[in-house]
Amino acid sequence: MSAWDEAPSGRWRWPALRWRTALRVFGFCLALGVWQGSAVRLTQLMRPRPGPWEEAFIWEVTSAVTVGLLLPILMTAVLNAPTPRGSWARFVGIHTAAFALFSSLHIAGMAGLRHAVYALLELGDYDLGPPVYALPMEAQKDLITYGLVCAVIALLYAWRERQARALRAAELEGELRAAQLQSLTGQLHPHFLFNALHTIGAVMYEDLARTDQLLSDLGQLLRASLERTEPTWTLTEERGHTERFVALLRARFGDRLEVRWEVDTELEAQRVPCFALQTLVENAVKHNQDQRSPLEVRIRARGEADRWALEVEDTGRGFGARSPVAGPSVGLSQLERVLRLLHASGGRLERGAGPEGGARVTVWQPWRKAP
């Protein structure tokens, strides 16, 4: 999810804090306080009675260090109300509350630190001044500090998001090429070609129309693998591609394979990773190819409030049983990576069991808004 998107279902977002980064920020604030203290001291030296040199550095260092300790408040505000484009009320409300909290804690923390340092250095009692004047003065300075720091945080988040987006795009391109290569390799595998061509050859003398259709399905499968350049396409396109793949499987397995579709019409325009359904159906058939009883594969697409699911369920042996195909499920792992690259935490693949004990794989994706 982008750093600038609203959190799903109104959930509050929190900044990720790392110790090394926190130490660097603390060191920067300390150095900034010393630098500002030197400027204040130079201003004091221009007066006839400059006073103790320690005060200038104590004032500025305690102020800067307290700001550094309160940075998570500003980061949280920027994360949850980055721009007023979505909602002015949310933007103004969050930043108003965050500024009030920041300024109150800054003044209290700064005054507390100064009291402690004054007592430690035996400089007497620290006096912030009459509250009726001191508090508005500090609040005005805090308003400038709050605005500048929030702007810097927003720029840093935007830069990091652009970097992450470019990295995801590069990784996604590599995953797409790998998915296309895997799909093409699976179709050009000697066993696949032998089975497909053997099936076509067995019916060519009995049903020329069916033979022509099977050859067309095989050709379009290979063409889709070669020509597809985008990582996603619509569910309608994915269904058409998978139905051609299923037609070749049915020609081979006959009555031993039954595929049922339950797809809500409102989901047909939603986009899915290319070859996702083909991967799931191929896994269901491959891991149950030695089963003598008929195998039923159910493909469903259903929507919920803030997400929708693409589900493939079979009546086979399930994930817990030993499969006739050795090795890990590379197709599912690759599909998980593609979902993560496309939707970050919004996309997920779940493995489970169907009501008959077979395998069930559910692909969750966020709703894609219509253009």
C-alpha positions as CSV (number, residue, x, y, z in Angstrom):
1,M,0.0,0.0,0.0
2,S,1.2,3.4,-0.9
3,A,2.3,5.8,1.9
4,W,-0.3,8.2,0.7
5,D,-3.3,5.9,0.5
6,E,-6.0,5.8,3.2
7,A,-5.7,2.9,5.5
8,P,-8.3,0.2,4.7
9,S,-11.4,0.1,6.9
10,G,-10.3,3.3,8.7
11,R,-7.4,1.6,10.5
12,W,-4.9,3.9,12.1
13,R,-1.3,3.7,10.7
14,W,1.8,4.0,12.8
15,P,5.4,4.8,11.7
16,A,8.0,2.1,11.7
17,L,10.7,3.1,14.1
18,R,14.3,1.7,13.9
19,W,17.0,2.2,16.5
20,R,19.7,3.2,14.1
21,T,17.6,5.8,12.4
22,A,16.4,7.1,15.8
23,L,20.0,7.4,17.0
24,R,21.0,9.3,13.9
25,V,18.0,11.7,14.3
26,F,18.9,12.2,18.0
27,G,22.5,13.0,17.0
28,F,21.2,15.5,14.4
29,C,18.9,17.2,16.9
30,L,21.8,17.4,19.4
31,A,24.1,19.0,16.8
32,L,21.3,21.3,15.7
33,G,20.8,22.4,19.2
34,V,24.5,23.2,19.7
35,W,24.6,25.1,16.4
36,Q,21.6,27.2,17.4
37,G,23.0,27.7,20.9
38,S,26.2,29.1,19.4
39,A,24.1,31.6,17.3
40,V,22.2,32.6,20.4
41,R,25.4,33.0,22.3
42,L,26.8,35.3,19.6
43,T,23.7,37.4,19.9
44,Q,24.2,37.6,23.7
45,L,27.8,38.7,23.3
46,M,26.7,41.7,21.3
47,R,25.0,43.0,24.5
48,P,26.8,44.9,27.3
49,R,26.0,42.2,29.8
50,P,25.9,38.8,27.9
51,G,25.4,36.7,31.0
52,P,26.4,33.0,31.5
53,W,27.3,31.2,28.3
54,E,25.7,27.9,29.4
55,E,22.2,29.2,29.2
56,A,22.2,29.7,25.5
57,F,23.2,26.1,24.8
58,I,20.9,24.7,27.5
59,W,17.9,26.4,25.9
60,E,18.5,25.4,22.4
61,V,19.8,21.8,23.0
62,T,16.9,21.0,25.3
63,S,14.4,22.4,22.8
64,A,16.0,20.4,19.8
65,V,16.3,17.2,21.8
66,T,12.7,17.4,22.9
67,V,11.6,17.9,19.3
68,G,13.5,14.8,18.3
69,L,11.8,12.7,21.0
70,L,8.4,13.9,19.8
71,L,9.0,13.2,16.1
72,P,6.8,10.0,16.1
73,I,3.8,12.2,16.7
74,L,4.5,14.2,13.6
75,M,5.3,11.1,11.6
76,T,1.9,9.6,12.6
77,A,0.1,12.7,11.6
78,V,1.7,12.8,8.2
79,L,1.0,9.0,7.6
80,N,-2.7,9.4,8.4
81,A,-3.4,12.8,6.9
82,P,-0.6,13.3,4.2
83,T,-2.6,15.7,2.0
84,P,-5.9,17.4,2.0
85,R,-7.0,15.9,-1.3
86,G,-9.0,13.1,0.2
87,S,-10.7,15.0,3.1
88,W,-10.0,18.5,4.3
89,A,-11.8,17.7,7.6
90,R,-9.5,14.7,8.2
91,F,-6.4,16.7,7.3
92,V,-7.2,19.7,9.5
93,G,-8.5,17.6,12.4
94,I,-5.5,15.2,12.6
95,H,-2.9,18.0,12.2
96,T,-4.7,20.3,14.7
97,A,-4.8,17.5,17.3
98,A,-1.2,16.5,16.6
99,F,0.1,20.0,16.9
100,A,-1.7,20.6,20.2
101,L,-0.2,17.4,21.6
102,F,3.2,18.2,20.1
103,S,3.3,21.8,21.5
104,S,2.1,20.8,24.9
105,L,4.6,18.0,25.3
106,H,7.4,20.1,23.8
107,I,6.9,23.0,26.2
108,A,6.5,20.6,29.2
109,G,9.4,18.4,28.3
110,M,11.7,21.4,27.4
111,A,10.9,23.1,30.7
112,G,11.4,19.9,32.7
113,L,14.8,19.3,31.1
114,R,15.9,22.8,31.7
115,H,14.9,22.7,35.4
116,A,17.0,19.4,35.8
117,V,20.0,20.8,34.0
118,Y,19.9,24.1,35.9
119,A,19.8,22.2,39.1
120,L,22.6,19.9,38.0
121,L,24.9,22.8,37.0
122,E,23.9,24.9,40.1
123,L,22.7,27.7,37.9
124,G,19.7,28.4,40.1
125,D,16.0,28.0,39.3
126,Y,15.0,28.0,35.6
127,D,12.2,30.5,34.9
128,L,10.2,30.0,31.7
129,G,8.5,33.4,32.2
130,P,4.9,34.5,32.8
131,P,2.7,31.8,31.3
132,V,0.4,34.3,29.7
133,Y,3.3,35.4,27.5
134,A,5.6,32.4,27.5
135,L,3.1,29.8,26.3
136,P,1.8,31.8,23.3
137,M,5.4,32.6,22.3
138,E,6.5,29.0,22.5
139,A,3.4,27.9,20.6
140,Q,4.2,30.2,17.8
141,K,7.7,28.9,17.5
142,D,6.3,25.3,17.7
143,L,3.9,26.0,14.9
144,I,6.8,26.9,12.6
145,T,8.7,23.9,13.7
146,Y,5.7,21.6,13.3
147,G,5.1,22.8,9.7
148,L,8.7,22.6,8.6
149,V,9.3,19.2,10.1
150,C,6.0,17.8,8.7
151,A,7.0,19.1,5.3
152,V,10.4,17.3,5.5
153,I,8.8,14.1,6.7
154,A,6.3,14.2,3.9
155,L,9.1,14.7,1.3
156,L,11.0,11.8,2.8
157,Y,8.0,9.5,2.7
158,A,7.3,10.6,-0.9
159,W,10.9,9.9,-1.9
160,R,10.8,6.5,-0.2
161,E,7.5,5.6,-1.8
162,R,8.8,6.5,-5.3
163,Q,11.9,4.3,-4.6
164,A,9.7,1.4,-3.4
165,R,7.4,1.8,-6.4
166,A,10.2,1.7,-8.8
167,L,11.6,-1.4,-7.1
168,R,8.2,-3.1,-7.1
169,A,7.8,-2.3,-10.8
170,A,11.2,-3.8,-11.6
171,E,10.5,-6.9,-9.5
172,L,7.1,-7.2,-11.0
173,E,8.4,-7.1,-14.5
174,G,10.8,-9.9,-13.6
175,E,8.1,-12.0,-12.0
176,L,5.9,-11.5,-15.0
177,R,8.6,-12.7,-17.3
178,A,9.2,-15.7,-15.0
179,A,5.4,-16.5,-15.0
180,Q,5.3,-16.3,-18.7
181,L,8.3,-18.5,-19.0
182,Q,7.0,-21.0,-16.6
183,S,3.6,-21.1,-18.4
184,L,5.3,-21.5,-21.8
185,T,7.8,-24.1,-20.4
186,G,4.9,-26.1,-18.9
187,Q,3.1,-26.1,-22.2
188,L,6.2,-27.0,-24.2
189,H,7.2,-29.7,-21.8
190,P,7.6,-33.0,-23.7
191,H,5.0,-34.7,-21.5
192,F,2.5,-31.9,-22.0
193,L,3.0,-31.8,-25.8
194,F,2.9,-35.6,-26.0
195,N,-0.4,-35.8,-24.1
196,A,-2.0,-32.9,-25.9
197,L,-1.0,-34.0,-29.4
198,H,-1.8,-37.6,-28.6
199,T,-5.3,-36.6,-27.5
200,I,-5.8,-34.4,-30.6
201,G,-4.5,-37.3,-32.8
202,A,-7.0,-39.7,-31.2
203,V,-10.0,-37.6,-32.1
204,M,-8.9,-36.1,-35.4
205,Y,-10.4,-39.0,-37.5
206,E,-13.6,-39.0,-35.5
207,D,-14.4,-35.3,-35.0
208,L,-12.7,-32.8,-37.2
209,A,-14.5,-29.9,-35.7
210,R,-13.4,-30.8,-32.2
211,T,-9.8,-31.4,-33.5
212,D,-9.8,-27.9,-35.1
213,Q,-11.0,-26.4,-31.8
214,L,-8.4,-28.2,-29.7
215,L,-5.6,-27.1,-32.0
216,S,-6.9,-23.5,-31.8
217,D,-7.0,-23.7,-28.0
218,L,-3.4,-25.0,-27.9
219,G,-2.3,-22.2,-30.3
220,Q,-4.0,-19.5,-28.3
221,L,-2.5,-20.8,-25.0
222,L,1.0,-20.5,-26.5
223,R,0.3,-17.1,-28.0
224,A,-1.0,-15.7,-24.7
225,S,2.2,-16.9,-23.0
226,L,4.4,-15.2,-25.7
227,E,2.6,-12.0,-26.3
228,R,1.3,-11.0,-22.9
229,T,3.3,-8.0,-21.6
230,E,1.2,-6.7,-18.7
231,P,1.2,-8.3,-15.2
232,T,-2.6,-8.4,-15.0
233,W,-5.7,-8.7,-17.2
234,T,-9.4,-8.8,-16.5
235,L,-11.1,-11.8,-14.9
236,T,-13.0,-12.3,-18.2
237,E,-9.7,-12.6,-20.1
238,E,-8.3,-15.0,-17.4
239,R,-11.4,-17.1,-17.6
240,G,-11.2,-17.4,-21.4
241,H,-7.6,-18.4,-21.2
242,T,-8.3,-21.0,-18.5
243,E,-11.2,-22.4,-20.3
244,R,-9.0,-23.2,-23.3
245,F,-6.5,-24.8,-20.9
246,V,-9.4,-26.9,-19.3
247,A,-10.6,-27.9,-22.8
248,L,-7.3,-29.7,-23.4
249,L,-7.4,-31.3,-20.0
250,R,-10.9,-32.5,-20.6
251,A,-10.0,-34.0,-23.9
252,R,-7.3,-36.0,-22.2
253,F,-9.1,-37.0,-19.0
254,G,-12.7,-37.2,-20.3
255,D,-15.3,-37.8,-17.6
256,R,-12.6,-38.0,-14.9
257,L,-12.5,-34.2,-14.8
258,E,-15.3,-31.8,-14.2
259,V,-14.8,-28.0,-13.9
260,R,-17.6,-25.8,-12.5
261,W,-17.6,-21.9,-12.6
262,E,-19.4,-19.6,-10.1
263,V,-18.4,-16.0,-11.0
264,D,-20.3,-12.9,-10.0
265,T,-20.9,-10.8,-13.1
266,E,-19.8,-7.6,-11.2
267,L,-16.3,-9.1,-10.9
268,E,-15.7,-9.7,-14.5
269,A,-13.9,-6.4,-15.0
270,Q,-11.6,-6.9,-12.0
271,R,-8.0,-7.5,-12.8
272,V,-6.1,-10.6,-11.8
273,P,-2.5,-11.7,-12.2
274,C,-2.0,-13.3,-15.7
275,F,-2.3,-17.2,-15.6
276,A,-3.4,-17.2,-12.0
277,L,-6.4,-19.5,-12.6
278,Q,-4.4,-21.7,-15.0
279,T,-1.8,-22.2,-12.3
280,L,-4.4,-23.1,-9.7
281,V,-6.3,-25.5,-12.0
282,E,-3.1,-27.1,-13.2
283,N,-2.0,-27.7,-9.6
284,A,-5.4,-29.3,-8.8
285,V,-5.2,-31.7,-11.7
286,K,-1.5,-32.4,-11.5
287,H,-1.6,-33.5,-7.8
288,N,-4.6,-35.7,-8.4
289,Q,-3.9,-37.2,-11.8
290,D,-3.6,-40.7,-10.4
291,Q,-7.1,-40.5,-8.8
292,R,-9.5,-43.1,-10.4
293,S,-12.7,-41.4,-9.2
294,P,-13.8,-38.3,-11.0
295,L,-12.1,-35.0,-9.9
296,E,-14.3,-32.0,-9.6
297,V,-12.7,-28.5,-9.7
298,R,-14.8,-25.6,-8.6
299,I,-13.8,-22.0,-9.6
300,R,-15.5,-19.2,-7.7
301,A,-15.2,-15.4,-7.7
302,R,-17.0,-13.6,-4.9
303,G,-16.8,-10.1,-3.4
304,E,-16.8,-8.7,0.1
305,A,-16.9,-5.2,1.5
306,D,-13.4,-4.1,0.9
307,R,-11.9,-7.0,-1.1
308,W,-12.8,-9.9,-3.3
309,A,-11.7,-13.5,-3.6
310,L,-10.8,-15.9,-6.5
311,E,-11.1,-19.4,-5.2
312,V,-10.2,-22.8,-6.7
313,E,-11.4,-25.9,-4.8
314,D,-11.1,-29.6,-5.8
315,T,-12.3,-32.9,-4.5
316,G,-8.9,-34.5,-4.5
317,R,-6.5,-35.6,-1.8
318,G,-5.8,-32.2,-0.3
319,F,-2.6,-30.6,0.9
320,G,-2.0,-33.0,3.7
321,A,-1.8,-36.2,1.6
322,R,1.1,-37.4,-0.4
323,S,1.1,-36.2,-4.0
324,P,2.2,-38.2,-7.0
325,V,4.2,-35.1,-8.1
326,A,7.4,-34.6,-6.2
327,G,8.9,-31.2,-5.3
328,P,7.6,-27.9,-3.9
329,S,4.6,-26.0,-5.3
330,V,6.5,-23.5,-7.3
331,G,3.4,-22.1,-9.0
332,L,1.7,-21.1,-5.8
333,S,4.9,-19.6,-4.3
334,Q,5.3,-17.5,-7.5
335,L,1.7,-16.4,-7.4
336,E,2.1,-15.3,-3.8
337,R,5.1,-13.1,-4.8
338,V,3.2,-11.6,-7.7
339,L,0.3,-10.7,-5.4
340,R,2.6,-9.2,-2.9
341,L,4.2,-7.0,-5.6
342,L,0.9,-5.9,-7.0
343,H,-1.0,-5.2,-3.8
344,A,1.6,-5.2,-0.9
345,S,-0.4,-6.3,2.2
346,G,-3.7,-6.0,0.3
347,G,-3.1,-9.2,-1.7
348,R,-3.0,-12.6,-0.1
349,L,-3.1,-16.3,-1.0
350,E,-4.6,-18.8,1.4
351,R,-4.3,-22.6,1.4
352,G,-7.0,-24.7,3.0
353,A,-9.3,-27.7,2.7
354,G,-12.6,-28.0,1.0
355,P,-15.8,-29.7,2.4
356,E,-14.8,-33.0,0.8
357,G,-11.3,-32.8,2.1
358,G,-9.7,-31.6,-1.1
359,A,-7.5,-28.6,-1.6
360,R,-8.8,-25.1,-1.6
361,V,-6.7,-22.1,-2.6
362,T,-8.2,-18.6,-2.2
363,V,-6.6,-15.5,-3.8
364,W,-7.7,-12.3,-2.0
365,Q,-7.3,-8.9,-3.8
366,P,-8.5,-5.4,-3.0
367,W,-11.3,-3.9,-5.1
368,R,-10.1,-2.1,-8.2
369,K,-12.0,1.1,-8.7
370,A,-13.7,1.5,-12.1
371,P,-12.0,4.3,-14.2
